[in-house]
Amino acid sequence: MVPEADRAKRPTRTSVWLEGKPAGRGRRSENSDHPAGLDRDRITAVSVRLLDTEGPAKFSMRRLAAELGVTAMSLYWYVDTKDDLLELALDSVFGEVRVPDMKDEDADWRDQLRELTTSYREVLVRHHWVSPLIGRYLNIGPHSMAFSAAVQAVMARTGLAPHSRMGGLAAVFQFVYGFGTIEGHFVQRCADAGLTQDEYFRQAMGAISEQPRFQESFGDADELMEARGGDTVAEMRQRDFTVAIELLIAGIETMRERDRASAGPRAGAEDGPRDPSGDGAQD
């Protein structure tokens, strides 16, 4: 642990969005030798590309500077630390999440939830380095906040009682986080091995089936795989994801009715009019 005296001298850094340099320019004098065409947007975009292709283990200020064709010191006009770069890159990819139009009062919250969860999963898979960073930083950049606002707005539309909404949000999006994280790492592992996902899966299952100690545990694997459906790993995974989201939606609907039943006759009046489908959701 860091001694208390050291913590007082070096207070914990919270976020680039709270303590970092302004987005437009860094701290530089009129006489500084500043590379033309360099700005924080370009630095962030190249950071994302390097993280996608080389991973976070090889990412550094020096490596980024080389890719940009500038000196490492020139980056410090725009960011203070490597953490600043990682936090900027993280928020940038959150901008890839497709956020539904929350002003559309006729939209079904179920469709909006499906859209958000599908897009969030795609981002986690496309950028395998994202998942550990989500828990590392505050996620208060503009794109992260837009995603968070959409998630909360959709959850409010479900009709869940206020005390249940954060639990519903956690159930859905922690599931997607875990699903997308595992999928993203599997995709990356296949790429590192120079194999397609189907080739890797066949090799792994073949090796397992040849080991007697695994035969009992995997004895029903063929039957389960057939029932699961899908001709490829991607198709099987998509079916699993779709079923899981539908189960979560059904759970939200059940919990909503349970909350209303517990609240008594006044709950319907407080919640407002029921939607035309007759299921009680206020969309």
KOLLUMVO-995931 format. One record per residue (C-alpha): x, y, z; residue number from 1; chain; residue in one letter. Coordinates in nm, 4 decimals, decimal comma, padded with zeros to 6 digits. Example, Ala and Ser with C-alpha at 12.3 -4.5 7.8 and 13.67 -1.06 7.14 Angstrom:
REM KOLLUMVO-995931
[[01,2300; -00,4500; 00,7800]; 1; 'A'; 'a'];
[[01,3670; -00,1060; 00,7140]; 2; 'A'; 's'];
***
This chain:
REM KOLLUMVO-995931
[[00,0000; 00,0000; 00,0000]; 1; 'A'; 'm'];
[[00,1064; 00,3608; -00,0595]; 2; 'A'; 'v'];
[[00,2007; 00,5390; 00,2675]; 3; 'A'; 'p'];
[[-00,0405; 00,8147; 00,3729]; 4; 'A'; 'e'];
[[00,2324; 01,0786; 00,3466]; 5; 'A'; 'a'];
[[00,2990; 00,9832; -00,0152]; 6; 'A'; 'd'];
[[-00,0724; 00,9923; -00,0943]; 7; 'A'; 'r'];
[[-00,0867; 01,3463; 00,0434]; 8; 'A'; 'a'];
[[00,2030; 01,4514; -00,1777]; 9; 'A'; 'k'];
[[00,0637; 01,2717; -00,4834]; 10; 'A'; 'r'];
[[-00,3157; 01,2726; -00,4658]; 11; 'A'; 'p'];
[[-00,4873; 01,0008; -00,6664]; 12; 'A'; 't'];
[[-00,5604; 01,1067; -01,0209]; 13; 'A'; 'r'];
[[-00,9303; 01,0747; -01,0948]; 14; 'A'; 't'];
[[-00,9902; 01,1284; -01,4664]; 15; 'A'; 's'];
[[-00,8527; 01,3015; -01,7736]; 16; 'A'; 'v'];
[[-01,1973; 01,4614; -01,8024]; 17; 'A'; 'w'];
[[-01,1508; 01,6282; -01,4640]; 18; 'A'; 'l'];
[[-00,7779; 01,6968; -01,4445]; 19; 'A'; 'e'];
[[-00,6374; 01,6563; -01,7934]; 20; 'A'; 'g'];
[[-00,5268; 01,9212; -02,0392]; 21; 'A'; 'k'];
[[-00,7889; 02,1006; -02,2494]; 22; 'A'; 'p'];
[[-00,8916; 01,9083; -02,5589]; 23; 'A'; 'a'];
[[-00,7905; 02,1809; -02,8010]; 24; 'A'; 'g'];
[[-00,4341; 02,2406; -02,6972]; 25; 'A'; 'r'];
[[-00,1858; 02,1383; -02,4383]; 26; 'A'; 'g'];
[[00,0430; 02,3535; -02,2332]; 27; 'A'; 'r'];
[[00,2758; 02,5076; -02,4840]; 28; 'A'; 'r'];
[[00,4405; 02,8419; -02,5300]; 29; 'A'; 's'];
[[00,4355; 03,0503; -02,8461]; 30; 'A'; 'e'];
[[00,7940; 02,9478; -02,9130]; 31; 'A'; 'n'];
[[00,7463; 02,5727; -02,8708]; 32; 'A'; 's'];
[[00,8326; 02,3437; -03,1577]; 33; 'A'; 'd'];
[[00,4927; 02,1900; -03,2252]; 34; 'A'; 'h'];
[[00,4368; 01,9287; -03,5014]; 35; 'A'; 'p'];
[[00,1860; 02,0390; -03,7627]; 36; 'A'; 'a'];
[[-00,1391; 01,8456; -03,7840]; 37; 'A'; 'g'];
[[-00,1139; 01,6987; -03,4354]; 38; 'A'; 'l'];
[[-00,4167; 01,7280; -03,2099]; 39; 'A'; 'd'];
[[-00,5860; 01,5220; -02,9429]; 40; 'A'; 'r'];
[[-00,8414; 01,3720; -03,1814]; 41; 'A'; 'd'];
[[-00,5674; 01,2366; -03,4059]; 42; 'A'; 'r'];
[[-00,3681; 01,1109; -03,1075]; 43; 'A'; 'i'];
[[-00,6762; 00,9313; -02,9755]; 44; 'A'; 't'];
[[-00,7620; 00,7741; -03,3119]; 45; 'A'; 'a'];
[[-00,4108; 00,6362; -03,3570]; 46; 'A'; 'v'];
[[-00,4122; 00,5116; -02,9974]; 47; 'A'; 's'];
[[-00,7281; 00,3110; -03,0689]; 48; 'A'; 'v'];
[[-00,5743; 00,1647; -03,3830]; 49; 'A'; 'r'];
[[-00,2582; 00,0588; -03,1997]; 50; 'A'; 'l'];
[[-00,4559; -00,0937; -02,9144]; 51; 'A'; 'l'];
[[-00,6659; -00,2896; -03,1635]; 52; 'A'; 'd'];
[[-00,3698; -00,4243; -03,3574]; 53; 'A'; 't'];
[[-00,1007; -00,4650; -03,0902]; 54; 'A'; 'e'];
[[-00,2909; -00,4798; -02,7623]; 55; 'A'; 'g'];
[[-00,2405; -00,2846; -02,4399]; 56; 'A'; 'p'];
[[00,0772; -00,4689; -02,3355]; 57; 'A'; 'a'];
[[00,2792; -00,3092; -02,6176]; 58; 'A'; 'k'];
[[00,1124; 00,0296; -02,5976]; 59; 'A'; 'f'];
[[00,3310; 00,3159; -02,4773]; 60; 'A'; 's'];
[[00,3884; 00,6866; -02,5308]; 61; 'A'; 'm'];
[[00,7041; 00,6063; -02,7227]; 62; 'A'; 'r'];
[[00,5292; 00,3549; -02,9505]; 63; 'A'; 'r'];
[[00,2456; 00,6009; -03,0164]; 64; 'A'; 'l'];
[[00,4874; 00,8820; -03,0930]; 65; 'A'; 'a'];
[[00,6698; 00,6628; -03,3444]; 66; 'A'; 'a'];
[[00,3418; 00,5795; -03,5177]; 67; 'A'; 'e'];
[[00,2540; 00,9495; -03,5343]; 68; 'A'; 'l'];
[[00,6008; 01,0459; -03,6529]; 69; 'A'; 'g'];
[[00,6656; 01,2820; -03,3626]; 70; 'A'; 'v'];
[[00,8772; 01,2824; -03,0502]; 71; 'A'; 't'];
[[00,7366; 01,1321; -02,7317]; 72; 'A'; 'a'];
[[00,7753; 01,4677; -02,5561]; 73; 'A'; 'm'];
[[00,5417; 01,6373; -02,8054]; 74; 'A'; 's'];
[[00,2550; 01,4176; -02,6823]; 75; 'A'; 'l'];
[[00,2805; 01,5726; -02,3391]; 76; 'A'; 'y'];
[[00,1413; 01,8984; -02,4748]; 77; 'A'; 'w'];
[[-00,1899; 01,7108; -02,4996]; 78; 'A'; 'y'];
[[-00,1887; 01,4492; -02,2245]; 79; 'A'; 'v'];
[[-00,0110; 01,4069; -01,8934]; 80; 'A'; 'd'];
[[00,0122; 01,0300; -01,8731]; 81; 'A'; 't'];
[[-00,0416; 00,7034; -02,0564]; 82; 'A'; 'k'];
[[-00,3578; 00,6624; -01,8481]; 83; 'A'; 'd'];
[[-00,4930; 00,9788; -02,0094]; 84; 'A'; 'd'];
[[-00,4458; 00,8200; -02,3516]; 85; 'A'; 'l'];
[[-00,6146; 00,4970; -02,2483]; 86; 'A'; 'l'];
[[-00,9089; 00,6852; -02,0989]; 87; 'A'; 'e'];
[[-00,9469; 00,8950; -02,4143]; 88; 'A'; 'l'];
[[-00,9303; 00,5833; -02,6321]; 89; 'A'; 'a'];
[[-01,1899; 00,4099; -02,4156]; 90; 'A'; 'l'];
[[-01,4366; 00,6962; -02,4457]; 91; 'A'; 'd'];
[[-01,3744; 00,7149; -02,8194]; 92; 'A'; 's'];
[[-01,4875; 00,3561; -02,8784]; 93; 'A'; 'v'];
[[-01,7953; 00,4105; -02,6601]; 94; 'A'; 'f'];
[[-01,8936; 00,6490; -02,9378]; 95; 'A'; 'g'];
[[-01,9375; 00,3433; -03,1611]; 96; 'A'; 'e'];
[[-02,2301; 00,2157; -02,9543]; 97; 'A'; 'v'];
[[-02,5541; 00,2769; -03,1434]; 98; 'A'; 'r'];
[[-02,7787; 00,4734; -02,9103]; 99; 'A'; 'v'];
[[-03,1536; 00,4584; -02,9904]; 100; 'A'; 'p'];
[[-03,3584; 00,7738; -03,0344]; 101; 'A'; 'd'];
[[-03,4852; 00,8303; -02,6821]; 102; 'A'; 'm'];
[[-03,7166; 01,1086; -02,8046]; 103; 'A'; 'k'];
[[-03,9241; 00,8533; -02,9950]; 104; 'A'; 'd'];
[[-04,2152; 00,8061; -02,7554]; 105; 'A'; 'e'];
[[-04,3661; 00,5293; -02,9703]; 106; 'A'; 'd'];
[[-04,0559; 00,3101; -02,9565]; 107; 'A'; 'a'];
[[-04,0777; -00,0191; -02,7690]; 108; 'A'; 'd'];
[[-03,8318; -00,0334; -02,4805]; 109; 'A'; 'w'];
[[-03,7632; -00,3988; -02,5610]; 110; 'A'; 'r'];
[[-03,6378; -00,3114; -02,9096]; 111; 'A'; 'd'];
[[-03,4295; -00,0273; -02,7683]; 112; 'A'; 'q'];
[[-03,2786; -00,2627; -02,5117]; 113; 'A'; 'l'];
[[-03,1977; -00,5174; -02,7817]; 114; 'A'; 'r'];
[[-03,0312; -00,2464; -02,9916]; 115; 'A'; 'e'];
[[-02,8195; -00,1173; -02,7033]; 116; 'A'; 'l'];
[[-02,7091; -00,4601; -02,5826]; 117; 'A'; 't'];
[[-02,6226; -00,5800; -02,9322]; 118; 'A'; 't'];
[[-02,4156; -00,2726; -03,0108]; 119; 'A'; 's'];
[[-02,2415; -00,2767; -02,6717]; 120; 'A'; 'y'];
[[-02,1454; -00,6405; -02,7256]; 121; 'A'; 'r'];
[[-02,0072; -00,5577; -03,0721]; 122; 'A'; 'e'];
[[-01,7821; -00,2876; -02,9265]; 123; 'A'; 'v'];
[[-01,6472; -00,5245; -02,6589]; 124; 'A'; 'l'];
[[-01,5664; -00,7841; -02,9247]; 125; 'A'; 'v'];
[[-01,4241; -00,5414; -03,1805]; 126; 'A'; 'r'];
[[-01,1937; -00,3814; -02,9213]; 127; 'A'; 'h'];
[[-01,0790; -00,6659; -02,6950]; 128; 'A'; 'h'];
[[-00,8720; -00,4301; -02,4775]; 129; 'A'; 'w'];
[[-01,1766; -00,2288; -02,3658]; 130; 'A'; 'v'];
[[-01,3264; -00,4571; -02,0995]; 131; 'A'; 's'];
[[-01,0520; -00,4277; -01,8340]; 132; 'A'; 'p'];
[[-01,0381; -00,0505; -01,8790]; 133; 'A'; 'l'];
[[-01,4109; -00,0050; -01,8141]; 134; 'A'; 'i'];
[[-01,3573; -00,1002; -01,4512]; 135; 'A'; 'g'];
[[-01,0359; 00,0969; -01,4251]; 136; 'A'; 'r'];
[[-01,1609; 00,4445; -01,5119]; 137; 'A'; 'y'];
[[-01,4606; 00,6595; -01,4160]; 138; 'A'; 'l'];
[[-01,6171; 00,6501; -01,7646]; 139; 'A'; 'n'];
[[-01,7345; 01,0111; -01,7580]; 140; 'A'; 'i'];
[[-01,6281; 01,1138; -02,1074]; 141; 'A'; 'g'];
[[-01,8969; 01,2461; -02,3450]; 142; 'A'; 'p'];
[[-01,9531; 00,9173; -02,5292]; 143; 'A'; 'h'];
[[-01,9568; 00,7102; -02,2114]; 144; 'A'; 's'];
[[-02,2067; 00,9482; -02,0544]; 145; 'A'; 'm'];
[[-02,4309; 00,9366; -02,3632]; 146; 'A'; 'a'];
[[-02,4327; 00,5566; -02,3444]; 147; 'A'; 'f'];
[[-02,5057; 00,5646; -01,9715]; 148; 'A'; 's'];
[[-02,7917; 00,8116; -02,0193]; 149; 'A'; 'a'];
[[-02,9490; 00,5940; -02,2893]; 150; 'A'; 'a'];
[[-02,9204; 00,2817; -02,0733]; 151; 'A'; 'v'];
[[-03,0898; 00,4552; -01,7804]; 152; 'A'; 'q'];
[[-03,3615; 00,6022; -02,0014]; 153; 'A'; 'a'];
[[-03,4463; 00,2617; -02,1494]; 154; 'A'; 'v'];
[[-03,4534; 00,1053; -01,8043]; 155; 'A'; 'm'];
[[-03,6927; 00,3782; -01,6860]; 156; 'A'; 'a'];
[[-03,9226; 00,2938; -01,9773]; 157; 'A'; 'r'];
[[-03,9505; -00,0696; -01,8685]; 158; 'A'; 't'];
[[-04,1914; 00,0247; -01,5926]; 159; 'A'; 'g'];
[[-03,9724; -00,1248; -01,3216]; 160; 'A'; 'l'];
[[-04,0129; 00,0404; -00,9840]; 161; 'A'; 'a'];
[[-03,7339; 00,2926; -00,9151]; 162; 'A'; 'p'];
[[-03,5801; 00,0710; -00,6463]; 163; 'A'; 'h'];
[[-03,5480; -00,2140; -00,8999]; 164; 'A'; 's'];
[[-03,4045; -00,0246; -01,1966]; 165; 'A'; 'r'];
[[-03,0379; -00,0347; -01,1031]; 166; 'A'; 'm'];
[[-03,0687; -00,4074; -01,0385]; 167; 'A'; 'g'];
[[-03,2298; -00,4524; -01,3789]; 168; 'A'; 'g'];
[[-02,9567; -00,2442; -01,5395]; 169; 'A'; 'l'];
[[-02,6881; -00,4532; -01,3680]; 170; 'A'; 'a'];
[[-02,8494; -00,7821; -01,4700]; 171; 'A'; 'a'];
[[-02,8617; -00,6844; -01,8366]; 172; 'A'; 'v'];
[[-02,5415; -00,4924; -01,8909]; 173; 'A'; 'f'];
[[-02,3155; -00,6894; -01,6601]; 174; 'A'; 'q'];
[[-02,4255; -00,9956; -01,8567]; 175; 'A'; 'f'];
[[-02,3427; -00,8248; -02,1870]; 176; 'A'; 'v'];
[[-02,0079; -00,7103; -02,0455]; 177; 'A'; 'y'];
[[-01,9165; -01,0657; -01,9467]; 178; 'A'; 'g'];
[[-02,0455; -01,2206; -02,2679]; 179; 'A'; 'f'];
[[-01,8692; -00,9659; -02,4889]; 180; 'A'; 'g'];
[[-01,5462; -00,9868; -02,2901]; 181; 'A'; 't'];
[[-01,5203; -01,3647; -02,3227]; 182; 'A'; 'i'];
[[-01,6164; -01,3506; -02,6897]; 183; 'A'; 'e'];
[[-01,3649; -01,0751; -02,7606]; 184; 'A'; 'g'];
[[-01,0800; -01,2637; -02,5978]; 185; 'A'; 'h'];
[[-01,1734; -01,5826; -02,7844]; 186; 'A'; 'f'];
[[-01,1773; -01,3984; -03,1172]; 187; 'A'; 'v'];
[[-00,8383; -01,2452; -03,0390]; 188; 'A'; 'q'];
[[-00,6944; -01,5814; -02,9343]; 189; 'A'; 'r'];
[[-00,8059; -01,7344; -03,2640]; 190; 'A'; 'c'];
[[-00,6482; -01,4456; -03,4549]; 191; 'A'; 'a'];
[[-00,3216; -01,4847; -03,2617]; 192; 'A'; 'd'];
[[-00,3203; -01,8546; -03,3505]; 193; 'A'; 'a'];
[[-00,3816; -01,7793; -03,7177]; 194; 'A'; 'g'];
[[-00,7047; -01,9805; -03,7154]; 195; 'A'; 'l'];
[[-01,0677; -01,9061; -03,7798]; 196; 'A'; 't'];
[[-01,3025; -01,9433; -03,4854]; 197; 'A'; 'q'];
[[-01,4437; -02,2648; -03,6318]; 198; 'A'; 'd'];
[[-01,0981; -02,4127; -03,6904]; 199; 'A'; 'e'];
[[-00,9891; -02,3305; -03,3380]; 200; 'A'; 'y'];
[[-01,3104; -02,4726; -03,1912]; 201; 'A'; 'f'];
[[-01,2778; -02,7996; -03,3857]; 202; 'A'; 'r'];
[[-00,9146; -02,8402; -03,2814]; 203; 'A'; 'q'];
[[-00,9931; -02,7695; -02,9156]; 204; 'A'; 'a'];
[[-01,2936; -03,0038; -02,9024]; 205; 'A'; 'm'];
[[-01,0993; -03,2730; -03,0869]; 206; 'A'; 'g'];
[[-00,8120; -03,2529; -02,8386]; 207; 'A'; 'a'];
[[-01,0516; -03,2664; -02,5438]; 208; 'A'; 'i'];
[[-01,2406; -03,5677; -02,6800]; 209; 'A'; 's'];
[[-00,9161; -03,7643; -02,7005]; 210; 'A'; 'e'];
[[-00,8524; -03,7267; -02,3278]; 211; 'A'; 'q'];
[[-01,0266; -03,9969; -02,1165]; 212; 'A'; 'p'];
[[-01,0404; -03,7756; -01,8080]; 213; 'A'; 'r'];
[[-01,2646; -03,5281; -01,9921]; 214; 'A'; 'f'];
[[-01,4974; -03,7792; -02,1559]; 215; 'A'; 'q'];
[[-01,7469; -03,7912; -01,8686]; 216; 'A'; 'e'];
[[-01,7691; -03,4128; -01,8372]; 217; 'A'; 's'];
[[-01,8107; -03,3683; -02,2122]; 218; 'A'; 'f'];
[[-02,0148; -03,6823; -02,2715]; 219; 'A'; 'g'];
[[-02,3325; -03,4884; -02,3504]; 220; 'A'; 'd'];
[[-02,1548; -03,2223; -02,5546]; 221; 'A'; 'a'];
[[-02,2665; -03,3504; -02,8946]; 222; 'A'; 'd'];
[[-02,6303; -03,3674; -02,7880]; 223; 'A'; 'e'];
[[-02,6181; -03,0197; -02,6366]; 224; 'A'; 'l'];
[[-02,4476; -02,8744; -02,9429]; 225; 'A'; 'm'];
[[-02,7129; -03,0219; -03,1707]; 226; 'A'; 'e'];
[[-02,9915; -02,8797; -02,9560]; 227; 'A'; 'a'];
[[-02,8143; -02,5456; -02,9435]; 228; 'A'; 'r'];
[[-02,8297; -02,5080; -03,3215]; 229; 'A'; 'g'];
[[-02,6084; -02,3141; -03,5594]; 230; 'A'; 'g'];
[[-02,3543; -02,4336; -03,8125]; 231; 'A'; 'd'];
[[-02,0695; -02,2061; -03,7020]; 232; 'A'; 't'];
[[-01,9277; -02,0769; -03,3759]; 233; 'A'; 'v'];
[[-02,0588; -01,7295; -03,4586]; 234; 'A'; 'a'];
[[-02,4096; -01,8639; -03,5216]; 235; 'A'; 'e'];
[[-02,4111; -02,0661; -03,1996]; 236; 'A'; 'm'];
[[-02,2902; -01,7687; -03,0004]; 237; 'A'; 'r'];
[[-02,5486; -01,5397; -03,1589]; 238; 'A'; 'q'];
[[-02,8255; -01,7819; -03,0670]; 239; 'A'; 'r'];
[[-02,7018; -01,7972; -02,7079]; 240; 'A'; 'd'];
[[-02,6902; -01,4178; -02,6849]; 241; 'A'; 'f'];
[[-03,0376; -01,3740; -02,8323]; 242; 'A'; 't'];
[[-03,1924; -01,6294; -02,5965]; 243; 'A'; 'v'];
[[-03,0189; -01,4729; -02,2965]; 244; 'A'; 'a'];
[[-03,1437; -01,1224; -02,3791]; 245; 'A'; 'i'];
[[-03,4976; -01,2510; -02,4260]; 246; 'A'; 'e'];
[[-03,4775; -01,4244; -02,0872]; 247; 'A'; 'l'];
[[-03,3640; -01,0994; -01,9278]; 248; 'A'; 'l'];
[[-03,6465; -00,9053; -02,0920]; 249; 'A'; 'i'];
[[-03,8950; -01,1645; -01,9665]; 250; 'A'; 'a'];
[[-03,7446; -01,1323; -01,6200]; 251; 'A'; 'g'];
[[-03,7844; -00,7547; -01,6258]; 252; 'A'; 'i'];
[[-04,1482; -00,7907; -01,7269]; 253; 'A'; 'e'];
[[-04,2097; -01,0389; -01,4461]; 254; 'A'; 't'];
[[-04,0350; -00,8228; -01,1883]; 255; 'A'; 'm'];
[[-04,2290; -00,5168; -01,3016]; 256; 'A'; 'r'];
[[-04,5609; -00,6919; -01,2379]; 257; 'A'; 'e'];
[[-04,4348; -00,8195; -00,9023]; 258; 'A'; 'r'];
[[-04,3368; -00,4664; -00,7996]; 259; 'A'; 'd'];
[[-04,6786; -00,3352; -00,8986]; 260; 'A'; 'r'];
[[-04,8591; -00,6130; -00,7142]; 261; 'A'; 'a'];
[[-04,6556; -00,5384; -00,4002]; 262; 'A'; 's'];
[[-04,7287; -00,1661; -00,4277]; 263; 'A'; 'a'];
[[-05,1047; -00,2238; -00,4242]; 264; 'A'; 'g'];
[[-05,3956; -00,0593; -00,6120]; 265; 'A'; 'p'];
[[-05,2377; 00,2874; -00,6158]; 266; 'A'; 'r'];
[[-04,9373; 00,1684; -00,8205]; 267; 'A'; 'a'];
[[-05,1212; 00,1822; -01,1540]; 268; 'A'; 'g'];
[[-05,2296; 00,5419; -01,1003]; 269; 'A'; 'a'];
[[-04,8811; 00,6465; -00,9948]; 270; 'A'; 'e'];
[[-04,7163; 00,4715; -01,2889]; 271; 'A'; 'd'];
[[-04,9445; 00,6366; -01,5431]; 272; 'A'; 'g'];
[[-05,1412; 00,4844; -01,8310]; 273; 'A'; 'p'];
[[-05,0639; 00,1345; -01,9506]; 274; 'A'; 'r'];
[[-04,9413; 00,0898; -02,3054]; 275; 'A'; 'd'];
[[-05,1769; -00,0277; -02,5832]; 276; 'A'; 'p'];
[[-05,0327; -00,3799; -02,5807]; 277; 'A'; 's'];
[[-05,1939; -00,4332; -02,2438]; 278; 'A'; 'g'];
[[-04,8802; -00,5632; -02,0730]; 279; 'A'; 'd'];
[[-04,8634; -00,2738; -01,8325]; 280; 'A'; 'g'];
[[-04,5406; -00,1118; -01,9567]; 281; 'A'; 'a'];
[[-04,5372; 00,2624; -01,9758]; 282; 'A'; 'q'];
[[-04,3431; 00,3373; -02,2916]; 283; 'A'; 'd'];
***
